[in-house]
């Protein structure tokens, strides 16, 4: 674990169209150790948000 272990929490609701791009944009930060973890919180979406995430 890096000295500055940062976890990013992203809340979302009915964002199936944009959540993939959002999460994929964070991959370089995770791969380079700038982010320790990413947590996506689905707030009772009625679309396919949970499946996409």
mmCIF file of the N, C-alpha and C atoms, coordinates in Angstrom:
data_MODEL
# 
_entry.id   MODEL 
# 
loop_
_atom_site.group_PDB 
_atom_site.id 
_atom_site.type_symbol 
_atom_site.label_atom_id 
_atom_site.label_alt_id 
_atom_site.label_comp_id 
_atom_site.label_asym_id 
_atom_site.label_entity_id 
_atom_site.label_seq_id 
_atom_site.pdbx_PDB_ins_code 
_atom_site.Cartn_x 
_atom_site.Cartn_y 
_atom_site.Cartn_z 
_atom_site.occupancy 
_atom_site.B_iso_or_equiv 
_atom_site.pdbx_formal_charge 
_atom_site.auth_seq_id 
_atom_site.auth_comp_id 
_atom_site.auth_asym_id 
_atom_site.auth_atom_id 
_atom_site.pdbx_PDB_model_num 
ATOM 1   N N  . UNK A 1 1  ? 0.849   -1.167 0.000   1.00 0.00 ? 1  UNK A N  1 
ATOM 2   C CA . UNK A 1 1  ? 0.000   0.000  0.000   1.00 0.00 ? 1  UNK A CA 1 
ATOM 3   C C  . UNK A 1 1  ? 0.899   1.235  0.000   1.00 0.00 ? 1  UNK A C  1 
ATOM 4   N N  . UNK A 1 2  ? 0.497   2.232  -0.773  1.00 0.00 ? 2  UNK A N  1 
ATOM 5   C CA . UNK A 1 2  ? 1.284   3.454  -0.832  1.00 0.00 ? 2  UNK A CA 1 
ATOM 6   C C  . UNK A 1 2  ? 1.100   4.258  0.449   1.00 0.00 ? 2  UNK A C  1 
ATOM 7   N N  . UNK A 1 3  ? 2.006   5.196  0.731   1.00 0.00 ? 3  UNK A N  1 
ATOM 8   C CA . UNK A 1 3  ? 1.878   6.014  1.936   1.00 0.00 ? 3  UNK A CA 1 
ATOM 9   C C  . UNK A 1 3  ? 0.593   6.846  1.949   1.00 0.00 ? 3  UNK A C  1 
ATOM 10  N N  . UNK A 1 4  ? 0.093   7.211  0.781   1.00 0.00 ? 4  UNK A N  1 
ATOM 11  C CA . UNK A 1 4  ? -1.139  7.983  0.677   1.00 0.00 ? 4  UNK A CA 1 
ATOM 12  C C  . UNK A 1 4  ? -2.215  7.120  0.024   1.00 0.00 ? 4  UNK A C  1 
ATOM 13  N N  . UNK A 1 5  ? -2.725  6.166  0.757   1.00 0.00 ? 5  UNK A N  1 
ATOM 14  C CA . UNK A 1 5  ? -3.750  5.271  0.221   1.00 0.00 ? 5  UNK A CA 1 
ATOM 15  C C  . UNK A 1 5  ? -5.075  6.019  0.168   1.00 0.00 ? 5  UNK A C  1 
ATOM 16  N N  . UNK A 1 6  ? -5.530  6.294  -1.052  1.00 0.00 ? 6  UNK A N  1 
ATOM 17  C CA . UNK A 1 6  ? -6.763  7.054  -1.247  1.00 0.00 ? 6  UNK A CA 1 
ATOM 18  C C  . UNK A 1 6  ? -7.821  6.145  -1.852  1.00 0.00 ? 6  UNK A C  1 
ATOM 19  N N  . UNK A 1 7  ? -8.990  6.152  -1.228  1.00 0.00 ? 7  UNK A N  1 
ATOM 20  C CA . UNK A 1 7  ? -10.137 5.436  -1.769  1.00 0.00 ? 7  UNK A CA 1 
ATOM 21  C C  . UNK A 1 7  ? -11.136 6.469  -2.269  1.00 0.00 ? 7  UNK A C  1 
ATOM 22  N N  . UNK A 1 8  ? -11.563 6.313  -3.509  1.00 0.00 ? 8  UNK A N  1 
ATOM 23  C CA . UNK A 1 8  ? -12.544 7.206  -4.103  1.00 0.00 ? 8  UNK A CA 1 
ATOM 24  C C  . UNK A 1 8  ? -13.904 6.525  -4.060  1.00 0.00 ? 8  UNK A C  1 
ATOM 25  N N  . UNK A 1 9  ? -14.897 7.186  -3.505  1.00 0.00 ? 9  UNK A N  1 
ATOM 26  C CA . UNK A 1 9  ? -16.257 6.659  -3.442  1.00 0.00 ? 9  UNK A CA 1 
ATOM 27  C C  . UNK A 1 9  ? -17.101 7.476  -4.417  1.00 0.00 ? 9  UNK A C  1 
ATOM 28  N N  . UNK A 1 10 ? -17.746 6.773  -5.353  1.00 0.00 ? 10 UNK A N  1 
ATOM 29  C CA . UNK A 1 10 ? -18.562 7.432  -6.365  1.00 0.00 ? 10 UNK A CA 1 
ATOM 30  C C  . UNK A 1 10 ? -20.000 6.969  -6.207  1.00 0.00 ? 10 UNK A C  1 
ATOM 31  N N  . UNK A 1 11 ? -20.893 7.878  -5.853  1.00 0.00 ? 11 UNK A N  1 
ATOM 32  C CA . UNK A 1 11 ? -22.308 7.520  -5.805  1.00 0.00 ? 11 UNK A CA 1 
ATOM 33  C C  . UNK A 1 11 ? -22.916 7.677  -7.198  1.00 0.00 ? 11 UNK A C  1 
ATOM 34  N N  . UNK A 1 12 ? -23.905 6.851  -7.506  1.00 0.00 ? 12 UNK A N  1 
ATOM 35  C CA . UNK A 1 12 ? -24.562 6.975  -8.800  1.00 0.00 ? 12 UNK A CA 1 
ATOM 36  C C  . UNK A 1 12 ? -25.974 6.419  -8.773  1.00 0.00 ? 12 UNK A C  1 
ATOM 37  N N  . UNK A 1 13 ? -26.814 7.021  -9.583  1.00 0.00 ? 13 UNK A N  1 
ATOM 38  C CA . UNK A 1 13 ? -28.187 6.538  -9.722  1.00 0.00 ? 13 UNK A CA 1 
ATOM 39  C C  . UNK A 1 13 ? -28.615 6.729  -11.159 1.00 0.00 ? 13 UNK A C  1 
ATOM 40  N N  . UNK A 1 14 ? -29.066 5.644  -11.778 1.00 0.00 ? 14 UNK A N  1 
ATOM 41  C CA . UNK A 1 14 ? -29.535 5.666  -13.167 1.00 0.00 ? 14 UNK A CA 1 
ATOM 42  C C  . UNK A 1 14 ? -28.511 6.298  -14.099 1.00 0.00 ? 14 UNK A C  1 
ATOM 43  N N  . UNK A 1 15 ? -27.287 5.809  -14.007 1.00 0.00 ? 15 UNK A N  1 
ATOM 44  C CA . UNK A 1 15 ? -26.198 6.354  -14.824 1.00 0.00 ? 15 UNK A CA 1 
ATOM 45  C C  . UNK A 1 15 ? -25.555 5.285  -15.708 1.00 0.00 ? 15 UNK A C  1 
ATOM 46  N N  . UNK A 1 16 ? -26.366 4.336  -16.154 1.00 0.00 ? 16 UNK A N  1 
ATOM 47  C CA . UNK A 1 16 ? -25.844 3.233  -16.971 1.00 0.00 ? 16 UNK A CA 1 
ATOM 48  C C  . UNK A 1 16 ? -25.129 3.737  -18.222 1.00 0.00 ? 16 UNK A C  1 
ATOM 49  N N  . UNK A 1 17 ? -25.576 4.848  -18.777 1.00 0.00 ? 17 UNK A N  1 
ATOM 50  C CA . UNK A 1 17 ? -24.962 5.357  -20.011 1.00 0.00 ? 17 UNK A CA 1 
ATOM 51  C C  . UNK A 1 17 ? -23.580 5.960  -19.776 1.00 0.00 ? 17 UNK A C  1 
ATOM 52  N N  . UNK A 1 18 ? -23.268 6.372  -18.561 1.00 0.00 ? 18 UNK A N  1 
ATOM 53  C CA . UNK A 1 18 ? -22.007 7.081  -18.320 1.00 0.00 ? 18 UNK A CA 1 
ATOM 54  C C  . UNK A 1 18 ? -21.076 6.414  -17.315 1.00 0.00 ? 18 UNK A C  1 
ATOM 55  N N  . UNK A 1 19 ? -21.565 5.444  -16.564 1.00 0.00 ? 19 UNK A N  1 
ATOM 56  C CA . UNK A 1 19 ? -20.746 4.880  -15.484 1.00 0.00 ? 19 UNK A CA 1 
ATOM 57  C C  . UNK A 1 19 ? -19.516 4.139  -16.009 1.00 0.00 ? 19 UNK A C  1 
ATOM 58  N N  . UNK A 1 20 ? -19.638 3.464  -17.130 1.00 0.00 ? 20 UNK A N  1 
ATOM 59  C CA . UNK A 1 20 ? -18.473 2.732  -17.671 1.00 0.00 ? 20 UNK A CA 1 
ATOM 60  C C  . UNK A 1 20 ? -17.333 3.706  -17.991 1.00 0.00 ? 20 UNK A C  1 
ATOM 61  N N  . UNK A 1 21 ? -17.650 4.780  -18.697 1.00 0.00 ? 21 UNK A N  1 
ATOM 62  C CA . UNK A 1 21 ? -16.624 5.759  -19.045 1.00 0.00 ? 21 UNK A CA 1 
ATOM 63  C C  . UNK A 1 21 ? -16.021 6.383  -17.794 1.00 0.00 ? 21 UNK A C  1 
ATOM 64  N N  . UNK A 1 22 ? -16.857 6.666  -16.820 1.00 0.00 ? 22 UNK A N  1 
ATOM 65  C CA . UNK A 1 22 ? -16.378 7.239  -15.566 1.00 0.00 ? 22 UNK A CA 1 
ATOM 66  C C  . UNK A 1 22 ? -15.376 6.309  -14.884 1.00 0.00 ? 22 UNK A C  1 
ATOM 67  N N  . UNK A 1 23 ? -15.752 5.050  -14.718 1.00 0.00 ? 23 UNK A N  1 
ATOM 68  C CA . UNK A 1 23 ? -14.875 4.107  -14.019 1.00 0.00 ? 23 UNK A CA 1 
ATOM 69  C C  . UNK A 1 23 ? -13.620 3.798  -14.817 1.00 0.00 ? 23 UNK A C  1 
ATOM 70  N N  . UNK A 1 24 ? -13.755 3.646  -16.130 1.00 0.00 ? 24 UNK A N  1 
ATOM 71  C CA . UNK A 1 24 ? -12.579 3.359  -16.960 1.00 0.00 ? 24 UNK A CA 1 
ATOM 72  C C  . UNK A 1 24 ? -11.580 4.503  -16.953 1.00 0.00 ? 24 UNK A C  1 
ATOM 73  N N  . UNK A 1 25 ? -12.075 5.728  -16.805 1.00 0.00 ? 25 UNK A N  1 
ATOM 74  C CA . UNK A 1 25 ? -11.165 6.875  -16.779 1.00 0.00 ? 25 UNK A CA 1 
ATOM 75  C C  . UNK A 1 25 ? -10.278 6.866  -15.531 1.00 0.00 ? 25 UNK A C  1 
ATOM 76  N N  . UNK A 1 26 ? -10.667 6.109  -14.525 1.00 0.00 ? 26 UNK A N  1 
ATOM 77  C CA . UNK A 1 26 ? -9.899  6.041  -13.284 1.00 0.00 ? 26 UNK A CA 1 
ATOM 78  C C  . UNK A 1 26 ? -8.819  4.960  -13.300 1.00 0.00 ? 26 UNK A C  1 
ATOM 79  N N  . UNK A 1 27 ? -8.871  4.060  -14.264 1.00 0.00 ? 27 UNK A N  1 
ATOM 80  C CA . UNK A 1 27 ? -7.906  2.952  -14.304 1.00 0.00 ? 27 UNK A CA 1 
ATOM 81  C C  . UNK A 1 27 ? -6.452  3.415  -14.282 1.00 0.00 ? 27 UNK A C  1 
ATOM 82  N N  . UNK A 1 28 ? -6.064  4.427  -15.051 1.00 0.00 ? 28 UNK A N  1 
ATOM 83  C CA . UNK A 1 28 ? -4.657  4.856  -14.976 1.00 0.00 ? 28 UNK A CA 1 
ATOM 84  C C  . UNK A 1 28 ? -4.246  5.314  -13.580 1.00 0.00 ? 28 UNK A C  1 
ATOM 85  N N  . UNK A 1 29 ? -5.158  5.951  -12.866 1.00 0.00 ? 29 UNK A N  1 
ATOM 86  C CA . UNK A 1 29 ? -4.833  6.396  -11.508 1.00 0.00 ? 29 UNK A CA 1 
ATOM 87  C C  . UNK A 1 29 ? -4.625  5.215  -10.567 1.00 0.00 ? 29 UNK A C  1 
ATOM 88  N N  . UNK A 1 30 ? -5.424  4.175  -10.741 1.00 0.00 ? 30 UNK A N  1 
ATOM 89  C CA . UNK A 1 30 ? -5.273  2.971  -9.927  1.00 0.00 ? 30 UNK A CA 1 
ATOM 90  C C  . UNK A 1 30 ? -3.977  2.253  -10.305 1.00 0.00 ? 30 UNK A C  1 
ATOM 91  N N  . UNK A 1 31 ? -3.739  2.108  -11.610 1.00 0.00 ? 31 UNK A N  1 
ATOM 92  C CA . UNK A 1 31 ? -2.541  1.400  -12.081 1.00 0.00 ? 31 UNK A CA 1 
ATOM 93  C C  . UNK A 1 31 ? -1.248  2.088  -11.661 1.00 0.00 ? 31 UNK A C  1 
ATOM 94  N N  . UNK A 1 32 ? -1.256  3.408  -11.564 1.00 0.00 ? 32 UNK A N  1 
ATOM 95  C CA . UNK A 1 32 ? -0.055  4.152  -11.172 1.00 0.00 ? 32 UNK A CA 1 
ATOM 96  C C  . UNK A 1 32 ? 0.024   4.393  -9.671  1.00 0.00 ? 32 UNK A C  1 
ATOM 97  N N  . UNK A 1 33 ? -0.889  3.807  -8.926  1.00 0.00 ? 33 UNK A N  1 
ATOM 98  C CA . UNK A 1 33 ? -0.832  3.907  -7.475  1.00 0.00 ? 33 UNK A CA 1 
ATOM 99  C C  . UNK A 1 33 ? -1.320  5.223  -6.897  1.00 0.00 ? 33 UNK A C  1 
ATOM 100 N N  . UNK A 1 34 ? -1.953  6.049  -7.725  1.00 0.00 ? 34 UNK A N  1 
ATOM 101 C CA . UNK A 1 34 ? -2.463  7.320  -7.223  1.00 0.00 ? 34 UNK A CA 1 
ATOM 102 C C  . UNK A 1 34 ? -3.798  7.150  -6.500  1.00 0.00 ? 34 UNK A C  1 
ATOM 103 N N  . UNK A 1 35 ? -4.493  6.100  -6.833  1.00 0.00 ? 35 UNK A N  1 
ATOM 104 C CA . UNK A 1 35 ? -5.729  5.718  -6.138  1.00 0.00 ? 35 UNK A CA 1 
ATOM 105 C C  . UNK A 1 35 ? -5.545  4.300  -5.640  1.00 0.00 ? 35 UNK A C  1 
ATOM 106 N N  . UNK A 1 36 ? -5.871  4.067  -4.394  1.00 0.00 ? 36 UNK A N  1 
ATOM 107 C CA . UNK A 1 36 ? -5.751  2.733  -3.832  1.00 0.00 ? 36 UNK A CA 1 
ATOM 108 C C  . UNK A 1 36 ? -6.956  1.883  -4.184  1.00 0.00 ? 36 UNK A C  1 
ATOM 109 N N  . UNK A 1 37 ? -8.125  2.505  -4.177  1.00 0.00 ? 37 UNK A N  1 
ATOM 110 C CA . UNK A 1 37 ? -9.350  1.749  -4.383  1.00 0.00 ? 37 UNK A CA 1 
ATOM 111 C C  . UNK A 1 37 ? -10.436 2.682  -4.907  1.00 0.00 ? 37 UNK A C  1 
ATOM 112 N N  . UNK A 1 38 ? -11.372 2.106  -5.674  1.00 0.00 ? 38 UNK A N  1 
ATOM 113 C CA . UNK A 1 38 ? -12.541 2.838  -6.158  1.00 0.00 ? 38 UNK A CA 1 
ATOM 114 C C  . UNK A 1 38 ? -13.770 2.053  -5.738  1.00 0.00 ? 38 UNK A C  1 
ATOM 115 N N  . UNK A 1 39 ? -14.703 2.732  -5.090  1.00 0.00 ? 39 UNK A N  1 
ATOM 116 C CA . UNK A 1 39 ? -15.957 2.107  -4.647  1.00 0.00 ? 39 UNK A CA 1 
ATOM 117 C C  . UNK A 1 39 ? -17.098 2.835  -5.337  1.00 0.00 ? 39 UNK A C  1 
ATOM 118 N N  . UNK A 1 40 ? -17.901 2.084  -6.087  1.00 0.00 ? 40 UNK A N  1 
ATOM 119 C CA . UNK A 1 40 ? -19.081 2.663  -6.722  1.00 0.00 ? 40 UNK A CA 1 
ATOM 120 C C  . UNK A 1 40 ? -20.299 2.245  -5.902  1.00 0.00 ? 40 UNK A C  1 
ATOM 121 N N  . UNK A 1 41 ? -21.108 3.227  -5.516  1.00 0.00 ? 41 UNK A N  1 
ATOM 122 C CA . UNK A 1 41 ? -22.303 2.970  -4.707  1.00 0.00 ? 41 UNK A CA 1 
ATOM 123 C C  . UNK A 1 41 ? -23.528 3.235  -5.569  1.00 0.00 ? 41 UNK A C  1 
ATOM 124 N N  . UNK A 1 42 ? -24.281 2.188  -5.861  1.00 0.00 ? 42 UNK A N  1 
ATOM 125 C CA . UNK A 1 42 ? -25.499 2.318  -6.658  1.00 0.00 ? 42 UNK A CA 1 
ATOM 126 C C  . UNK A 1 42 ? -26.657 2.692  -5.737  1.00 0.00 ? 42 UNK A C  1 
ATOM 127 N N  . UNK A 1 43 ? -27.277 3.829  -6.003  1.00 0.00 ? 43 UNK A N  1 
ATOM 128 C CA . UNK A 1 43 ? -28.355 4.345  -5.167  1.00 0.00 ? 43 UNK A CA 1 
ATOM 129 C C  . UNK A 1 43 ? -29.719 3.958  -5.750  1.00 0.00 ? 43 UNK A C  1 
ATOM 130 N N  . UNK A 1 44 ? -30.042 2.671  -5.708  1.00 0.00 ? 44 UNK A N  1 
ATOM 131 C CA . UNK A 1 44 ? -31.349 2.153  -6.134  1.00 0.00 ? 44 UNK A CA 1 
ATOM 132 C C  . UNK A 1 44 ? -31.694 2.493  -7.571  1.00 0.00 ? 44 UNK A C  1 
ATOM 133 N N  . UNK A 1 45 ? -30.727 2.310  -8.461  1.00 0.00 ? 45 UNK A N  1 
ATOM 134 C CA . UNK A 1 45 ? -30.977 2.582  -9.874  1.00 0.00 ? 45 UNK A CA 1 
ATOM 135 C C  . UNK A 1 45 ? -32.064 1.677  -10.424 1.00 0.00 ? 45 UNK A C  1 
ATOM 136 N N  . UNK A 1 46 ? -32.811 2.213  -11.366 1.00 0.00 ? 46 UNK A N  1 
ATOM 137 C CA . UNK A 1 46 ? -33.852 1.424  -12.028 1.00 0.00 ? 46 UNK A CA 1 
ATOM 138 C C  . UNK A 1 46 ? -33.448 1.069  -13.456 1.00 0.00 ? 46 UNK A C  1 
ATOM 139 N N  . UNK A 1 47 ? -32.227 1.416  -13.835 1.00 0.00 ? 47 UNK A N  1 
ATOM 140 C CA . UNK A 1 47 ? -31.713 1.030  -15.139 1.00 0.00 ? 47 UNK A CA 1 
ATOM 141 C C  . UNK A 1 47 ? -30.625 -0.027 -14.929 1.00 0.00 ? 47 UNK A C  1 
ATOM 142 N N  . UNK A 1 48 ? -29.727 -0.182 -15.875 1.00 0.00 ? 48 UNK A N  1 
ATOM 143 C CA . UNK A 1 48 ? -28.697 -1.230 -15.814 1.00 0.00 ? 48 UNK A CA 1 
ATOM 144 C C  . UNK A 1 48 ? -27.402 -0.770 -15.153 1.00 0.00 ? 48 UNK A C  1 
ATOM 145 N N  . UNK A 1 49 ? -27.455 0.252  -14.344 1.00 0.00 ? 49 UNK A N  1 
ATOM 146 C CA . UNK A 1 49 ? -26.247 0.804  -13.724 1.00 0.00 ? 49 UNK A CA 1 
ATOM 147 C C  . UNK A 1 49 ? -25.448 -0.262 -12.980 1.00 0.00 ? 49 UNK A C  1 
ATOM 148 N N  . UNK A 1 50 ? -26.079 -1.042 -12.146 1.00 0.00 ? 50 UNK A N  1 
ATOM 149 C CA . UNK A 1 50 ? -25.362 -2.050 -11.348 1.00 0.00 ? 50 UNK A CA 1 
ATOM 150 C C  . UNK A 1 50 ? -24.674 -3.073 -12.248 1.00 0.00 ? 50 UNK A C  1 
ATOM 151 N N  . UNK A 1 51 ? -25.337 -3.500 -13.292 1.00 0.00 ? 51 UNK A N  1 
ATOM 152 C CA . UNK A 1 51 ? -24.739 -4.490 -14.194 1.00 0.00 ? 51 UNK A CA 1 
ATOM 153 C C  . UNK A 1 51 ? -23.536 -3.912 -14.935 1.00 0.00 ? 51 UNK A C  1 
ATOM 154 N N  . UNK A 1 52 ? -23.643 -2.672 -15.363 1.00 0.00 ? 52 UNK A N  1 
ATOM 155 C CA . UNK A 1 52 ? -22.543 -2.039 -16.077 1.00 0.00 ? 52 UNK A CA 1 
ATOM 156 C C  . UNK A 1 52 ? -21.361 -1.831 -15.156 1.00 0.00 ? 52 UNK A C  1 
ATOM 157 N N  . UNK A 1 53 ? -21.627 -1.374 -13.945 1.00 0.00 ? 53 UNK A N  1 
ATOM 158 C CA . UNK A 1 53 ? -20.537 -1.125 -13.000 1.00 0.00 ? 53 UNK A CA 1 
ATOM 159 C C  . UNK A 1 53 ? -19.864 -2.423 -12.607 1.00 0.00 ? 53 UNK A C  1 
# 
